[in-house]
Amino acid sequence: MKKQRLGALVLALAMLSSFALVGCKKKSTESSSAQETTGGVPSINEDIGGEQVQYEQRGDNVQLTVEDADNGKVLHCSNRMETWNGINFPCDYFAGNTINIKTKVKSESGDVTVSLQFDTLGSPTYTNLFHISGCKDGFVEGTGSTPIPETATNVIVYIESGDTSDIWLDYMYITVEGDYFDPSNVGEVQLVDTSSYESLKDLYADDFLFGCCVPESLITNDVEEPRKLLLQEFNSFTCENEMKPENILDAQTTLADPAKYNECPALDFSKCKSILDYAKDNGIKMRGHTLVWHSQTPDWFFYEGYDTKGQLASRELMLKRMENYIKGVFEYVNANYPGLFYAFDVANECVDDQYNLRESYWTKTIGDDFLQYAFEYARKYAPADIKLFYNDYNEYYPKKQEKIIEVLKPIAEAGNIDGMGLQSHITISDAPVEKYADALKRYADELGVVIHVTELDVNAPISNPEYEQAIYYQALFEKLLELKKEGYKIESVTIWGLTDAGSWRREQTPVIFNGDLSAKLAFQGVVNAKKGGTIEKPADYVEPPKDSDPFKEDFEDGKFVGGPRSGLSLEVVDTDANGGSKSLFVSGATETWDGYTIDATRFLGKKIKYTFAVKSTADQVAFSADITDLWPHIEEVDTSSHEWVVVSGELDMSTSTWKGNTGTTVVPDDMTALTFYWESFDTTDDFYLDDICIEVIG
């Protein structure tokens, strides 16, 4: 199927690609939760305390209690042992529709997340839809919207938070946007025959292991075709989530007897066992991911008596817990799967986006030297045939490289680290291949370690997405092979997801197979890197604009040429406009920097004039430049009137010191790509854009 991802189709086609199951029956739209209908259209109208209950607990130990509060009834969610524990709203009947969500919540943490889960090809996808902040002392309302693939099953909207604090829910309303699509009308769709594909594991057998991340459900569901493709293409697996701390630390057993497990928390490997057994039975090697991480580690692990309402554990106690946890993982691996694992990510993402050692429960309890102890313990207990790695994202940013190397130097000098894991969640404009290669060489040279590419995916760009993505994949693998010939020890490359449909970044369609298992041009690019050949331009290839061409967008044709920054929703609407009848509605942000982004590469080195109109419920919206390490605001617009504001200004990009309305920014001399974006930068509020024009004036 030809996929166009320009304009309003960007998100829809990415999510509605063909990924239904071979031979499956028409799926049921029944849900275990009660379903209200208005004129035949299902909805969720949960005001708490009524006769019809539309929610259920999320997590085996979670307790849901109806209480009096906020001038009515509210639902109190307590005994949350994991951050994902909370409140489920099952809603298979919304598959194939865009839904609007409005809810009102309170939490001791002050921050609640509304998220979406669904299955495709038996693999779960989880997406944070929007955050509700500032809700510690009172109930706060939040809204958002999201499309759901028509072939999705096990669809759940749920409420969670970043720690295990209690949550209170006042109401949850979920309605369908536009005409209702009945997912029970979705027929059977055939998965493609993949038997004729080149085998990447065989093609690259002399170069490095070729891996894929694997969720448990991909192994345990009854659809065989994806597993056949896994075995055909890959000889290395990484558990997608199942070996992260929250899935191994046994909350139920530990918290039931905290005194018994005070220094040595109970462990449970049931969530990863099916993947490990499958790999063992089929001769697949495993990468372990991950032992020490600030995220997806339950907060109770860091408290005295495992009581989050008490005091943080002492340094001495946390060192014992860390050691015993690491020891327990390696003892289990060695006893049950000797020789299966060839590498383990000891620590993950310990340098933050401001290029400091990340503040976390690890630094609060142990101190800044926690990382040295983690590697010391890993070296002490890991089998000799398992190499120990540090793993991080945006690892190709120069300033982040500096801090990572600074942090890892003493660990390398102590002989406790073997490798650097380059996550490689790549946005093409951020990571030209030469820049990526320079980072790889620097880690290898300065730390004396081997290299694994651990979580590779490449966001499809806005213009000519499949073609440009394929060109990048080919160039990247050609560079990896070139570096191998130069003597750099690149031992493993892992693609982070089997298909776009199951990818954590599915909106950006970042991996090498479509949802129906058909091979993308990106797959051909990987093959070409080894065998030779070029990617032909598609018939619908759009020539890039000339440098002198202005960028103009008024949305009157119902389309947009930019894309989402992260996973928010973009929609051309006719309910509000500055000029004409249509504007772009930007909604569903989960981070303050989410927004609408456009390619501005052709304006590099020029002096430009820009105009646009913006309207928001936020007090400020920024027009920003996406520059590695900088992200400067070109304009900070006062939108506190919540009416349309027309903005006009100039930006001189002809030198390395850019002069704009918010001051000057010193930028790298070697920039090869640039995007502009709009964000509500101190909130996640929705906003409208209209009448955008950028033109060269010098």
C-alpha angles and dihedrals in degrees: 000000000000109000121206113188100181124115122349091351094069097097100023098058093041090058099035097053115135108278107137121130132268112253095354121151121244102284123247120242092203116123133196087233123077115261127215121203133199113194089343093308114119120231141165115236105170113171093162122244098045127122094256112069114199100174139073137186120277106215130030096257100039115123121211117196130176111227139173112257143121092034092304145022123326134180115242113207111197141158092051106170098176130039091243092055113107140092125337127206105190111206116162087156090073093064111125093024138095109238132202117215129199122176141158121215147163129202138179087231093057093230131079129180126210109208142178130226129186139152129238122178085357091298120118123233121200123194130179105224102185143336127232109206134183093039100125097103100031147002116289127191123228133183137194145148138216140176117237123207113252093231094050118125132190089033112186132172107202144179121228140146140214094259135027098264119136119271129207122202122201098179144339122206121181120177136171118254113225123339116356118249113207107220091199086076092064108113131203119297123196123232112226124255107256099181094104095056121114110256107241093197090056095040092054096033093119093047113043144323112282112219145183133196113244131199119211093244091060088063099040103042121095097245108103103184098078091051090051089054091048092054093043096052108027139053098179130059133194120192105241095216108336098094096044114114097259090059096047102037104087104224098178095053096038097047092045090065109015094168092057093049097035096123099020117041118210116257130212122192098180094110094058099034097091091053093047092047091049092049092047093048092050101041095250119151120228136223113205115227120212146346109164118032137144091222130060090020113118113245093224087070089072100050135090107261087002087275112141090197090061135059129309113259119262123258091252093051094046092050088055092047092048092049094047093046093051091043091051094051094050093044090054092047093047095046098045106025109025111181094007097105120063098174141016131199100228094183134015134202099344095155116073132217092267088057096249129122100277115254108233143140086281093060093040094054106029104017136235091312093064090106093058090052091048092057092041091056092043091053090048096053108023117102111255092248094060116088118215121230143188112215130197145157129235082027090151093065106108097225092047090050089056094053095043091052091046091052095045099043097087090045091052091046089053089054094240101121129063105176151018118229114213105201091197101197088166134200104190096222090054098047118040107187094250091052090050091049092050090055092049092051092047094055092047094046100042099039099032092228139135120251132237123183095215112177108017120180129142122210112233107242122236097251120058089348103184094040097047091044091053092048089054094047090051094047092047095052091044088054092048090053090048091051090049089056089051089058103260111146104234103166106168141022119192126191109214100230139008097236139011089245091062097038120116085227095045093146088066093045091222109168136068106260131059122231092265088055093254113146117252126217084258089066089052089050090056090049092047092053089065103031102031129245137112136255111249119225111254121243091250094051111146115215111232115254118263117259091250095050113109121231110237128174128166097155092226091130090058093248139103127201099202127073145221122287098224120339105319126128125261120193135166106227135185095205095089135014141162095214128006118001106294140060139169116264113207112196145149098052114171095184129043090240095055112114149113117314134193133187109255099168093120090062095059111125093016137106109239141188118215134190131177141151123232137181127183147162085229119089092232138026123188131212102211144178119234101224122155111260093000119056094180123194110238091187132011106200124203103227096163091118086066087220130109114292120194114212129195130175148134133247124195109210095163094106136034089261107069117205115208139152093275095050134270130321126197107218133186116277092221099058112146101174138032138185130187122210142180120227139167086227101191098041138026093237123146121252143184128229129196143163099020117183129171119176138168115251100169 
